[in-house]
Amino acid sequence: MNIKTGDTVVVIAGGDQFAVDKKGVKTRKTGRVLKIDRVKNTVIVEGVNIVKKHQRPTSANDKGGIVEIPAPIHASNVAILDPKTNTPTRIGHRIENGVKVRYAKKSGQTLDKTAKPAKAKAEKVEKAATSSTDKPAKVTKAAKEAKPVKAVKSQKVEKNTSVQKKGASGK
């Protein structure tokens, strides 16, 4: 699945595909991806596929009633919104600066931000090469004599968790 949480997607299939405005113009519904279920291959999109759920009063929700929540949509029914052209697009993968990133196939614009530069890997290789040629650090007499510290086992503390229940008579 090429969709990640936080991506802006367009609904391209299904009953909740279009929104009709006051003038009668049909537009495709868009929204941010809130949650992804990779096992079922579904996504929950903000403001799309809203269903009404009857909820009982609980301690968290004092008032029960009918609440509206977004229901999951199959991932094949949504497409990533191209940031440049604002149209649905497919996703490709390429490597930029040593990091695999996603890009929009229509415009070629990158969807992910490159977080790790390639310099980090090159510096590690250089350090490994220079460390083998360097002389080892001098070991002092105090460092040789010092013993490693052992972890101390904690004692089990038993708590009295027995609670006596009173019957109807109060005894």
Secondary structure, 3 states (H helix, E strand, C coil): CCCCCCCEEEECCCCCCEEECCCCCEEECEEEEEEEECCCCEEEECCCCEEEEEECCCCCCCCCEEEEEECCEEHHHEEEECCCCCCEECEEEEEECCEEEEEECCCCCECCCCCCCCHHHHHHHHHHHHHHHCCCCCCCHHHHHCCCCCCCCCCCCCCCCCCCCCCCCCC
